[in-house]
Amino acid sequence: MIADSKNGLFIYMRQEGRGIGLYEKIKAYKLQDEGFDTHEANIQLGYKPDNRDYLVAVEILKNLNIKQIHLMTNNPSKISEISRLGVEVVKQISLITETNSYNQGYIKTKKIKFRHSFNGQENNYFIGINGIENSSQVEELANFVKENKKDSLLKIYVSNDTLDLNSLGDKSVISQTHEVFNAVEKYNDLIPMLHYSFKHSTDQLEDLRIIKEEMSFVKYIQLDDIKKSHLEILKYAVDNFSVVLPMTDNDINSLLENKNFVDFVISNKVPILLDNSLGKGVRETSDKYKEKILKFLNKGINNIALAGGFNPGYLDTYFEMVDYFKINLSIDAASGLQTEGKFDVDKTKRYIGNIMAKKYL
């Protein structure tokens, strides 16, 4: 491919076994012969699933004064990491590999547990911002994102306050929501997202029907506090909106054993938000997140977001999970972006900026 283009660069990195070395890679092969997949084998050996970084590759490109590239890869995490380090990935070129009886398990693991794309389809991820109040805040946020965002796979979901059944009858709330959505839609880097809570609902499907009819400007929705009939609600929502589905530990314990639910989430690529915080800023340990993420990956669900008290000064747990799994995990925040109960634009810009720069504090 490089030869055909008459313009390219091949960089060899000594990263055998996704960074564990050739000797350990042979041990991993033995574990795979015993039934572990390539993801599980590295973990069994005490390593991360993917132990690589791309700093040296980026330094080589910079030394050659190369600022933009077409990257031959199936790995979206590689695209994001190289972009963050300062080289623009203008285009991803997928490496198409035919499956056979020898490699089909390996490729399946790459697709599911590493979110690799073999067909050129983008595997996007998002930063969720909740609580924005008006169009001027949207404009300030959009200008900041435009100046600082380097990763083409990253989306910014923006919402005003969470709505519920009581809000649906309040014309002033609907009007404010419409104002924020109209402002957000002016900017390519931002996507308007409605956060809707069923906490006070008596008929969850009816609530969604009202939103569809009375708030036709809503295209993206996050379904908070579903009480029951998760799959029925999710099916209706997916038919009418792009959906993010929060799940508590209780939801995980019951729904992950429901094959119909799991199959629907996978086939419709529904992002799952791991959220025990429920907007209260409650934090979770990295071990707890790791345990839950592995549960989802083992079920074939890999479009995962984290929530739980994140703010500009508290992102290390999120970064730890991204570094461990080497997949683009989404992240959502609400209370952590407020000051004295009000949405804080400056705090939100620091939050987004720290995520995009992968800045540990």
Long-range contacts (C-beta under 8 A, 24 or more apart in sequence): 1-72, 1-93, 2-72, 9-61, 9-64, 9-66, 11-57, 11-60, 11-61, 13-52, 13-54, 13-56, 13-57, 15-51, 15-52, 17-42, 18-42, 18-49, 18-50, 18-51, 18-52, 18-326, 19-47, 19-48, 19-50, 19-51, 19-52, 19-53, 20-45, 20-47, 20-51, 37-105, 37-106, 37-109, 37-113, 38-106, 38-109, 38-110, 39-109, 39-113, 39-114, 39-297, 48-323, 48-324, 48-325, 48-326, 49-113, 49-114, 49-324, 49-325, 49-326, 50-77, 50-114, 50-325, 50-326, 52-326, 53-81, 54-78, 54-81, 54-82, 54-85, 55-85, 57-82, 58-82, 58-85, 58-86, 58-87, 61-87, 62-86, 62-87, 74-110, 74-116, 74-117, 74-118, 75-114, 75-116, 76-115, 76-116, 76-117, 76-122, 76-123, 76-153, 76-327, 76-328, 77-114, 77-115, 77-326, 77-327, 77-328, 79-151, 79-152, 79-153, 80-125, 80-151, 80-153, 80-154, 80-328, 83-150, 83-151, 83-152, 84-150, 84-151, 84-356, 84-357, 84-358, 86-150, 88-150, 89-152, 92-117, 92-120, 92-122, 94-118, 94-119, 94-120, 112-297, 112-300, 112-302, 113-297, 113-302, 113-327, 114-326, 114-327, 115-302, 115-303, 115-327, 115-328, 122-152, 122-153, 123-153, 123-303, 123-328, 124-153, 124-154, 124-155, 124-328, 125-153, 125-154, 125-155, 125-305, 125-328, 125-329, 125-330, 126-154, 126-155, 126-156, 126-157, 126-191, 126-271, 126-305, 126-330, 126-331, 127-154, 127-155, 127-156, 127-157, 127-330, 127-331, 127-332, 127-352, 127-355, 128-157, 128-159, 128-193, 128-222, 128-244, 128-273, 128-305, 128-307, 128-330, 128-331, 128-332, 128-333, 129-156, 129-157, 129-158, 129-159, 129-333, 129-337, 129-348, 129-352, 130-159, 130-160, 130-161, 130-162, 130-195, 130-279, 130-332, 130-333, 130-334, 130-337, 131-159, 131-160, 131-161, 131-334, 131-337, 131-338, 131-343, 132-158, 132-159, 132-160, 132-180, 132-343, 132-348, 133-160, 133-176, 133-180, 133-342, 133-343, 134-176, 134-179, 134-180, 134-183, 135-179, 135-180, 135-182, 135-183, 137-343, 137-345, 138-180, 138-183, 138-184, 138-187, 138-190, 139-183, 140-345, 140-349, 141-190, 141-345, 141-348, 141-349, 141-352, 142-184, 142-186, 142-187, 142-189, 142-190, 144-349, 144-352, 144-353, 145-187, 145-189, 145-190, 145-352, 146-187, 146-189, 148-352, 148-353, 148-356, 149-189, 149-356, 150-356, 151-356, 153-328, 154-328, 154-356, 155-189, 155-191, 156-189, 156-190, 156-191, 156-352, 157-190, 157-191, 157-192, 157-193, 157-220, 157-244, 157-332, 158-184, 158-190, 158-191, 158-192, 158-193, 159-192, 159-193, 159-194, 159-195, 159-222, 161-195, 162-195, 162-196, 162-197, 162-224, 162-279, 162-334, 163-194, 163-195, 163-196, 163-197, 164-196, 164-197, 164-198, 164-199, 164-200, 164-201, 165-198, 165-200, 165-201, 165-202, 165-207, 166-200, 168-207, 168-210, 168-211, 168-214, 174-214, 174-215, 177-215, 178-215, 178-217, 181-217, 181-218, 182-217, 191-220, 192-217, 192-218, 192-219, 192-220, 193-220, 193-221, 193-222, 193-244, 194-218, 194-220, 194-221, 194-222, 195-221, 195-222, 195-224, 196-221, 196-222, 196-223, 196-224, 197-224, 197-225, 198-223, 198-224, 198-225, 198-226, 198-227, 198-233, 199-224, 199-225, 201-227, 204-228, 204-229, 204-233, 205-232, 205-233, 205-236, 208-233, 208-236, 208-237, 208-240, 212-240, 212-241, 220-244, 222-246, 222-273, 224-278, 224-279, 225-278, 226-251, 230-255, 230-261, 231-258, 231-260, 231-261, 231-264, 234-261, 234-264, 234-265, 234-270, 235-264, 238-264, 238-268, 238-270, 243-270, 243-271, 244-270, 244-271, 244-273, 244-305, 245-270, 245-271, 245-272, 245-273, 246-272, 246-273, 246-274, 246-275, 246-307, 247-272, 247-273, 247-274, 247-275, 248-275, 248-276, 248-278, 249-276, 249-292, 252-292, 252-295, 256-295, 256-296, 256-299, 262-299, 262-300, 262-301, 265-301, 266-300, 266-301, 269-303, 270-303, 271-303, 271-304, 271-305, 271-330, 272-296, 272-301, 272-303, 272-304, 272-305, 273-305, 273-306, 273-307, 273-330, 273-332, 274-304, 274-305, 274-306, 274-307, 274-308, 275-307, 275-308, 275-332, 276-308, 277-307, 277-308, 277-309, 277-335, 279-334, 279-335, 280-335, 281-308, 281-309, 281-335, 281-336, 282-308, 282-309, 283-308, 283-309, 283-314, 283-317, 284-308, 284-317, 285-317, 286-317, 286-320, 286-321, 289-317, 289-321, 290-321, 290-324, 293-321, 293-325, 293-329, 297-325, 302-327, 303-330, 304-329, 304-330, 305-329, 305-330, 305-331, 305-332, 306-330, 306-331, 306-332, 307-331, 307-332, 307-333, 307-334, 309-335, 309-336, 310-336, 310-351, 311-336, 311-337, 311-347, 311-351, 312-336, 312-347, 312-350, 312-351, 312-354, 312-361, 313-361, 314-361, 315-351, 315-354, 315-355, 315-359, 315-360, 315-361, 316-360, 316-361, 318-355, 319-358, 319-360, 322-358, 331-355
